[in-house]
Amino acid sequence: MTKRQIVNIVNFIRAVERYPGTDEDKREAVRNQIRLMDEYGLKGTFLILYDVFEDAEYMRLMRSLDPERYEIGIWFEIEKYLCEASGLVWRGKTQWEQYCDTGYPMGYTKDERKRIVDEFFRRFKAEFGYYPRVFGTWFSDSFTLRYICETYGLDAACNCKEQYGTDGYTLWGGYCAQGYYPASKNIFMPAQTEAEQLGVPMFRMLGSDPIYQYDLGLDVNSDSRRAQKVITLEPAYDDRGGGCPEWTDWYFKENYNGECLSFGYAQAGQENCFCWSGMKKGLEYQFPKIAALQKEGVLVAERLGETGRWYKENYPLTPASAVTAHGAFDDPRKSSLWYNSRFFRTNIYIEDGEVWIRDLHVFDERAADPFENTVCSDKAATYETLPVADGFVLSGHGVRSGLYLYDAASGEKIRSEGFSFTETAANECEADCGDILFRLLENGVEMRRGKEFVLRNVIGRTEEHCPSVLSYNEKELRFAYLGLEYGVRLTAGKFVDPLTVRSEKGKVRAEIVKY
């Protein structure tokens, strides 16, 4: 199968919310998004909040879209119009709330969630003559998306990028970038089997910087609760991000360099609440660039639903994917490889000549959605996967956490000035970092070196998102987290203690196990 490199332009619209700017400023943003996409012949998706139905100008704009190039879907947040039209009492203090207990479905009972969904889909069909086939939200509970898929059907869904406390809520440890089939019990977890997966691909939004986004704003000397800053393709970020031409050029070069295993992906576009003044510079640079790259054959700009249908036609299970960056946009001494499979994710990171594993999280389709049978009564909510190593949340007390590599004889850290990427088989790749080679497998990691080495899990803080160690022996380490038991089994190498592995004949090979 020929690899595809895809960009989905997804713009979503709210008619009423609390962000600065007048209603007309926000309508101007949508008019100019359409104008630019028309000018450069780009396909794209508009996702609308329920309150858009109450605004004649937005509805005029949506009905004017060429269906050959545009699609319309739903942006799923709950606001006053939708809540009351569903026969429920709106608990928010304003028309629109960003909080989980009012603005998202986990803040409602299952019966209320169904009533809200049914009203949104009913009204959409009444206005446009068909049910929407694409669904977007910052995040949703699993029951709601299951109900939508079973009742109405979808071609694709999209959710927020990884973030830890950024908007008061947390999505952490998930499938980074690209797309995955969610587990039906917990849509933030990729499923491992067809039997347990929801048959609609979920695509991660916003185009995150593969080097900086992960731990942007980290202060290892601060032990306060983590909250990430943002560096993404969103055009509203103009210091470094999608509003900065230098960063944008770098991002497109690295994200669409072909080192993707299955397919390359990013989501461009912007929510209208930033107003045209907030996105003008970024979109007027990005959209012609996307058109030029499409003309060159580097990527294809298509609607979210098209990507979802293609994904379902080609992948019965979530394929492994990779995102590489051979140097940061402002520092050639920093490089990164993100590897994702249906079993786990990991990040190999190089900074100033030092190489280590910055992150490793396990996926488990057995994990229960925290709000499956519970109504969220807090403003914030958390969805997470199963940690093994975490260079962001577990850093602190002066320690930058991660899986670090040391020469067994000298005790010095293993160093590298860069890496080369090779796809070795379906769902597998290698990162040759000079003094050490990483082989990334669908259900594990292998490390090889000409000399013996030690791998040590360095942890700075354990206050949150830290697993319990249940047991270990030379060949197996067993954890517990979120009520699940999982672990790491070695077929090469030996555990010295729960935090330390020593190589055997210059090799460590580990696979993920579940109990």
N, C-alpha and C positions, 0 to 999 in steps of 0.2 A: 504494500500500500504506500502510495506517495505521501510524504509528510506534507502537512498543510500548516501555514503560519497565518493565524487568524486574528483580526481585531474586530470586536463588536463595539460599535458606537452606541452607547446606551445613555440617553438623556431622560431624566425623570422629572415629573412636574407635580408640584403642590400648588394649589390655588391660595390657601391660607395657612400661614405658619408664622413663627415668631421672629424669624431672622430679619435683620435690617433691610430697608429698601421698600419702595412702594409696590403695590400690585402691578402697576404699569411697568416698573423696572423689571419685574419677573416675567411679564408677558414679552417684553422686548428681548429677553434672553432666548426664549423659545423661538420667536420669529427669526432671530439671527442665526440660531442653530440650524433651522431649516434652510435659511438662505445660503449658508456656507455649504451645507451638505448638497443642496441642489447645484450650487456653483461648481463643485468639484465632483459631482456625480457619485457621491458616496451613499451606500446603503446604511440603514440604521434603525434603531428601535426607540420608541418613546413609550415610557411607562407612566401611567397616570394614577394619582391618588383619587379616591372617590370624590373629593370636593371639586375636582376639575369638572365633573358633570354639571356643577352649578354655575360655571363661568362660561358665558356665551362666546367670548373671544377664544379661549382655549379650545372649546369644542369646534369652533369654526376652523381653527388651525389644524386640529387632528383630522377633521373630515376632508381637508384639502390635500392631505398627504397622498402621494402616488403609491398605491399598494404594491407596485412592482419593486419599489425601492425601500419602502418603509413598512414597519409593522407597529401595532399598538398593543400594549399589554397592560397589566396592572402593577402599580407600585403599592405594596401592601403595608400600610401603616393604618392605624385606626384613629380617626378624628371625629369630631362632633357630628358632622353630617352623616357619616357612615354608621356611627353608633346609634344615633336616634332613628335613622331609616331602618335599622335592624330591630327596632322596638325595644332598645335598651336605654338606660339612663347614662348620660355622659358624665363621668366623674372628674374630668379635667377642669382646671381653672381657666384655661384658654381654649380656643377652637382646636388647636393642635398641640399635642404633648409628645416629647421625645422619650418619655419614661416608660419603662417596661410594664408597669402596673396599669397603665391607661392606653398607651400608644401602640402596644404590641399584643398579639393574641394570647400569650401566656398569662396575661393579666385577667383573663376571662375564663369561665367554665367551658367545658367541651360543648355543651349545648349552645352557649353564647357564641363560641367560635364558629360553629356551623351556621348559625343565623347570620353572622357577619359576612362569612364567605358567600353564602347563598344570595344575600342582598347585593354584594359587590358584583357577582357574576350575573345576576338578574339584570341589574341596571346597565352593565356593560353591553349585554346582548340587546337590551331595549334601545340603546343609543346607536350601536354599530351593526346590529343584525347578526352577530356571531359571538361565541364565547371566546375570551382571550386564550391564546396558546402559550404565552410567556408570562412569567411571574417574577417579580423582583422585590426584595426587601432587605433591609440591613440584616435582620435575622428573624427567624420564625421558629415556633415550636414544631415538633414533628407531627403531632396529631393534625394540625391545620394543613400542612402540606400533603400529608397522606389523604386527608379528606378531599382536598382539591383534585389530586391526581385520580383518585378512585371515582369521584363524582363527575368531574368535568374533563380531565385529561389535560396534559401539558406537553409541549415540545421541549421546553427548557426552563430552568430557574436560575436565579443568580442571588448571591448574598455577599455580605461585606467581606473585605479582606481581613486578615488577622489583625486583631487589636486587643490590647490589654488595658482596659479601663479608659480608653480614649474618650468615649462619649458616655461614660458612666457604666457601660456594659462591656463584657469581655467575650471574645471568640478567640480561643487560644489552643494551639497545638494541632490545628487542622491541616487539611490538604492545601498546600500553598500554591497559589496561581492556578492556571489551567482549570480543569473540571473533573468531577468525580460523580459516581453514583452513590447517593446517600444511603446509609442504613435506614431501614424503615422505622426502627425503634428510636433512632437518634440521628437526625439529618445532618448534624455537624460531623458525624463519624462516617468516613467512607465504609461501604459494605465490603466484606471479603468474599461473599458468595452471592450468586444470582438469586437464591431462594430468599435471602434477607435484604436484598437491595430494593430501593424505590426506583422504578424504571424511568426516571427523569433525571438527566444530568444537571448537576449544580455547578455553576461557574463562579469563581471568585472575582469580585469586582475591584476596580480602581487602579490596577497596574502598579504594584508595590515595588519600590527600589529593592533589588535583591541583596544589596549590601547593607544599606543604612536603616531600612524600615524596621527590621527585626528588633533592634535594641536602641532605637533613636531616643535620645534623652536619658539613657541609663547613666546613673551616678552610682558607682559601686560603693561609695562611702555613705550613701543615703539608704536608710532602712525603712523609709516610708513606703506605703502601698504604691505599686507600679502604675504608671500611666504613660503610654507611649505618645510620642509626637508623630507627625505624619509627613511622609515624603512619597508621593504617588504621582501617577499621570494626570491627576485632577488639575485642570488648568487654573484653578483658583490659587494654587500654591506657586508663587512666582519667584521665591528666593532660591529654592532648589526643589524641583518638582515639575509638573506639567505646564506651568506658566513660565518656566525658564528655558529658553531655546537650547542652551548648552546641555542642560540635563536631559531635555527631550531627545536631542540627537543621540546622546550616549545611550539612553534607555532603548530607543528603537534599534540601535546597532547591536546591543547586547541581547535584548530579549528576542530578537528575530535573527540570531546568528546561526540557526539550524541545529544547535545542540540541545534538542528538546525531547529526544527519544520518540514520543508519539506525535505531538503537535505543539506548535508555538501558539501562545494566546495572550491577549491583553484586552481589557475593557477600557475604552476611552469615553469621553462625554462628561457631562456635568449636570447636577441638579440645578433647577432654575432659581433656587433661593439665593444663590450667590450673585444673581443679577448679571446683566451683560457687562457692566463695568468690571466685575470681578473675574470674568472668564474670557473676555474679548481677546486680550493679548495671547493667551494660551491657545484658544481654539483657532484663531487666525494663523497661528504658526503650525499647529498640529494637523489640521484638516488637509491643507495642501501637501503636507509631508506624507500623510497617509495615502493620499491620492497618487503622489509620485512613486512611493514604494509599491503600491499596487500595480501601477503601470510597468514598473521594473520587474514585476513578478516576485518580489520579496515576500509580500503578504497579500491577503485578500480581506477586504472589508465587507462583512456580511451581517445580516440581521441575527439577533440572538437565537430566534427560532430555527433559522437555517443551520446554525452551528449545532443546536441540540438535535435536530433530525439527522444530520451527518454523523454526529457522535453515536447515536443509537444504532445507526445502520452499520457502523464499523467496529464498535466495541461492545461485546456482550457483558464484559466486566471492566472495571476501571483500569485503564492502562497506566503503566509507570510513566512519569514525566520528569523533565529536568529543566532547570533554569540556571544558566551560567552567566557570570560576569567576570571577565578577565581584566580587572581593574575597575575601581570606582570612577565616577564621572570627574572627581576632583583629586584622585589619589591612585596612581598606578600600583601602589604597594598593597592594595586591598583587593582581594578576589573572593568569589563565592560560588559554590555549587549547591543548589537546592535539589534534592531528589525526593520524589513522592511516589509511593505505590499504594495499593489498596491495603497494605499491611502496616506501613509506617512512613514517617518522613524524617529526613535528616539534612543537616547543613554542614558542609565542609567549608571552612573559612580560613583565609590567609590574611595576615595583617603584619606589616613591617617585618617580613621574613619568617614569621611564626605560623605554623599550621596546626589547626585543631578542629575537633567536631564541636560546633557551637550549639547544636540542637539535635535531639532525637526523641520523637514522640511516637507511641504505638497507637494504632487504630483497632477498635474492637466493636464489631457490630452488635454484641450483646449488651452494650452500655445503654442504660435507660435514659431517656430524655428527662431532665430534672423537673419538667413541668407536664409530663404525660398525665399525671393524675393529681397535680397540684396547681393551684392558681398562684401566680406570682403577686405578692403583696408589697414588693419593694420597687423602688425606682430603677434599680440595676438588676441585671441577671448575668449569669455566667454559663457558657458552654465551653467544654474543654475535652481534651483527649488524655491519654495516659503517658505521663512523663517518664523518661529515663534520664535524659540530660537536658538542661534548660539554661542557656546563657543569658537570659534576660531576667526571668522571675526569680531564679535561684542565686543570682548575683547579689552581693551585699557584704557588709562588714569588711570592706576593702578588697573583696575577692571577686574576680570576673569568672563566673562558672563556665563549665564545659568539660568535654572529654579531651584531656591534654595528652600529648605524646612525648615520651622521654627516652633518650638513649639508655639502655639497661646498664651499661658499664659506667658511663660518666654521670648519669643523672641529669644531663642537660636536655633542654627542650629541643625537639626535632624542628628543623627550620626548612623553609622553602621560599623561593622568590616568585612562584607562580605555579600554574598547572596546565596540563593539556587534557582535553576531554576526548574520549573514544567510546562510541557506542559498540558494545561487544556482542550483544544478542538482544532478542526481544525483551524489553523491560529491564535491561542491564546495561551498565556503563562503567568506565574506569576513569579515575582522575589521577594522572601521574604527576605527583608533586616533587619529583626529583629524588629526594632521599626516602620517600615512602609512597607507595601506590595504594589507592583506595579502589576497591571493587564493590559497586553498589548493586545488590541483588534484590529481587522482588520481595524477599522475606528476610533479608539480612545484609550484613556488611562484612567485607574481608579487607584486611590490611596486610601488606607485604613489604618487607625491607631486607636489605642484605645483612643487617646486624639485628641482634635482639633488642627489643624495645619494651617499654611499659606504657600501658594506657591507664590513665587515672581520671576518675570522675571527681572533679573539683567543685565543691558546693559551698557557697558563701552564706546562704540563709535557708531556713527550712520552714518559715512561717506560713507559707501558702504554696499550693501547687507542687507539693513534694511527696513522692510515694513512700510508703513504709516498706522496709526490707523484711521479708518474712523468713527467708533462709538462704543459705548459699553453700556450695561445695566447690571443688576445683573446676567443675564444668557447668554449673548452673546457678543463676542468681534469680531469686523469686521476689516479686514486688506485689503490693496491693495498693489500689487507688480506685476511687469511685465505686467501691464495693466489688471490684473485679480483681482477679489474680492473673498476673502475666509475668513474663520474665525473659531472660537472655540465656541461651544455651550455646556453649562453645564447642566447636568441632576442631578448632586449633587455638591454642592458648590456654592459660589456667588462671582462675581467680585466686589471687593472693589474699584478698579480703573483699568485702562488698563494693569497695570503690576502686579496686586495682586489678588489672589483668596483666600478666606477663606473657610475652609471645613464646611460641615454640618454633624453633628453626626459622625465626624471623617472620612468623605469620600469626595473625589472629583472625579467626573466622567466627562470627556470631550470628545466630538466627533468633528471630522472635518466636516465643512460645506463649501459649495461653493455657490456663488450667480450668 
